């Protein structure tokens, strides 16, 4: 975000209109930002991230779904998707990891081959 740069340059005596024109945004957008530099959403995200970090520090085995439950018990309303996004940005991951994936290797045939189909080729590129 270049709004803080514009604010610093304006404090040094550069015209706001000129410093806003170089990056290509309007002076109206700068003045709207200067009234409220931190949005309510950003502030709520910061509080939620701090709560997620604290809850994860208490029990690092929790994933984001359990962390959401912990925060909701503490009175902080947060959705699972928002918690997932915040946890992935902060690299908060569960310490328990599943070993391998089940069902990725083909198992035995489920049904008997009643038609006795044989799809093997005697030589490559031959039918």
ZIJO-V797547 format. One record per residue. RES is the residue in one small letter. PSI is psi in degrees with one decimal (999 if undefined). OMEGA is omega in radians with two decimals (none if undefined). NEAR is the number of other ideal C-beta (glycine too) atoms within 8 Angstrom. Layout:
# ZIJO-V797547
res:RES psi:PSI omega:OMEGA near:NEAR
res:RES psi:PSI omega:OMEGA near:NEAR
This chain:
# ZIJO-V797547
res:x psi:133.3 omega:-3.08 near:3
res:x psi:1.6 omega:3.13 near:7
res:x psi:-42.2 omega:3.08 near:10
res:x psi:-33.3 omega:3.08 near:8
res:x psi:-43.0 omega:3.12 near:8
res:x psi:-41.2 omega:3.12 near:13
res:x psi:-42.6 omega:-3.14 near:10
res:x psi:-40.5 omega:3.12 near:8
res:x psi:-36.1 omega:3.09 near:9
res:x psi:-33.9 omega:3.10 near:11
res:x psi:-27.6 omega:3.10 near:6
res:x psi:-6.3 omega:3.06 near:6
res:x psi:0.4 omega:3.10 near:4
res:x psi:144.1 omega:3.13 near:8
res:x psi:139.0 omega:-3.11 near:6
res:x psi:-37.5 omega:-3.12 near:10
res:x psi:-39.9 omega:3.13 near:7
res:x psi:-45.9 omega:-3.10 near:8
res:x psi:-25.4 omega:3.04 near:12
res:x psi:-30.4 omega:-3.10 near:13
res:x psi:-30.0 omega:-3.12 near:7
res:x psi:-50.7 omega:3.10 near:6
res:x psi:-18.6 omega:3.05 near:7
res:x psi:29.1 omega:3.02 near:4
res:x psi:166.8 omega:-3.00 near:7
res:x psi:156.9 omega:3.07 near:6
res:x psi:-29.6 omega:3.11 near:8
res:x psi:-40.7 omega:3.12 near:6
res:x psi:-38.1 omega:3.10 near:9
res:x psi:-44.9 omega:-3.12 near:14
res:x psi:-32.9 omega:3.06 near:8
res:x psi:-40.0 omega:3.10 near:8
res:x psi:-38.6 omega:-3.08 near:9
res:x psi:-24.0 omega:3.06 near:8
res:x psi:-37.8 omega:-3.10 near:5
res:x psi:83.0 omega:-3.06 near:6
res:x psi:-22.7 omega:3.12 near:6
res:x psi:118.9 omega:-3.12 near:5
res:x psi:162.0 omega:3.13 near:6
res:x psi:-37.9 omega:-3.14 near:5
res:x psi:-42.8 omega:3.11 near:6
res:x psi:-38.7 omega:3.13 near:8
res:x psi:-42.5 omega:3.09 near:9
res:x psi:-40.3 omega:3.09 near:8
res:x psi:-40.5 omega:-3.13 near:10
res:x psi:-43.4 omega:3.10 near:8
res:x psi:-41.0 omega:3.14 near:9
res:x psi:-40.6 omega:3.13 near:14
res:x psi:-41.5 omega:3.10 near:11
res:x psi:-41.8 omega:3.12 near:8
res:x psi:-38.5 omega:3.10 near:11
res:x psi:-41.6 omega:3.13 near:16
res:x psi:-42.6 omega:3.11 near:10
res:x psi:-45.3 omega:-3.14 near:8
res:x psi:-36.8 omega:3.12 near:13
res:x psi:-34.2 omega:3.10 near:12
res:x psi:-33.1 omega:3.11 near:6
res:x psi:-40.2 omega:-3.14 near:5
res:x psi:92.4 omega:-3.07 near:7
res:x psi:-8.2 omega:3.12 near:7
res:x psi:-11.5 omega:-3.12 near:6
res:x psi:137.9 omega:2.97 near:10
res:x psi:-174.9 omega:-3.05 near:7
res:x psi:-29.5 omega:3.14 near:11
res:x psi:-43.2 omega:3.09 near:8
res:x psi:-33.5 omega:3.10 near:9
res:x psi:-37.1 omega:3.08 near:15
res:x psi:-42.9 omega:3.11 near:12
res:x psi:-42.0 omega:3.12 near:8
res:x psi:-42.3 omega:-3.14 near:10
res:x psi:-37.5 omega:3.13 near:14
res:x psi:-33.6 omega:3.05 near:10
res:x psi:-29.1 omega:3.12 near:6
res:x psi:-4.7 omega:3.10 near:8
res:x psi:9.5 omega:3.11 near:5
res:x psi:117.5 omega:-3.14 near:9
res:x psi:122.1 omega:3.12 near:4
res:x psi:140.7 omega:3.13 near:9
res:x psi:163.0 omega:-3.14 near:6
res:x psi:-37.8 omega:-3.12 near:8
res:x psi:-42.0 omega:3.13 near:6
res:x psi:-39.0 omega:3.09 near:10
res:x psi:-39.6 omega:3.11 near:16
res:x psi:-44.6 omega:-3.14 near:9
res:x psi:-44.8 omega:-3.14 near:8
res:x psi:-41.4 omega:3.13 near:13
res:x psi:-38.1 omega:-3.14 near:14
res:x psi:-34.2 omega:3.09 near:8
res:x psi:-37.7 omega:-3.11 near:7
res:x psi:-1.2 omega:-3.11 near:9
res:x psi:43.9 omega:3.05 near:6
res:x psi:110.7 omega:-3.10 near:11
res:x psi:154.1 omega:3.10 near:6
res:x psi:145.3 omega:3.14 near:8
res:x psi:-16.9 omega:3.09 near:6
res:x psi:131.7 omega:-3.10 near:5
res:x psi:136.4 omega:3.07 near:5
res:x psi:137.1 omega:3.14 near:5
res:x psi:109.2 omega:3.08 near:3
res:x psi:172.7 omega:3.10 near:5
res:x psi:139.1 omega:3.14 near:5
res:x psi:141.7 omega:3.09 near:4
res:x psi:9.0 omega:-3.14 near:4
res:x psi:-21.2 omega:3.13 near:5
res:x psi:139.4 omega:3.14 near:4
res:x psi:137.8 omega:3.14 near:2
res:x psi:-167.0 omega:3.12 near:3
res:x psi:160.4 omega:-3.14 near:3
res:x psi:139.5 omega:-3.09 near:5
res:x psi:-41.4 omega:-3.12 near:3
res:x psi:156.7 omega:3.07 near:5
res:x psi:148.6 omega:3.12 near:4
res:x psi:90.0 omega:-3.07 near:7
res:x psi:-25.8 omega:-3.13 near:5
res:x psi:-6.6 omega:-3.12 near:4
res:x psi:54.0 omega:3.13 near:5
res:x psi:135.7 omega:3.12 near:5
res:x psi:113.0 omega:-3.07 near:4
res:x psi:20.3 omega:3.11 near:4
res:x psi:145.3 omega:3.13 near:4
res:x psi:144.3 omega:3.14 near:8
res:x psi:-40.8 omega:3.14 near:4
res:x psi:158.3 omega:3.10 near:5
res:x psi:145.2 omega:3.11 near:4
res:x psi:33.1 omega:3.08 near:4
res:x psi:148.3 omega:3.10 near:6
res:x psi:999 omega:none near:2
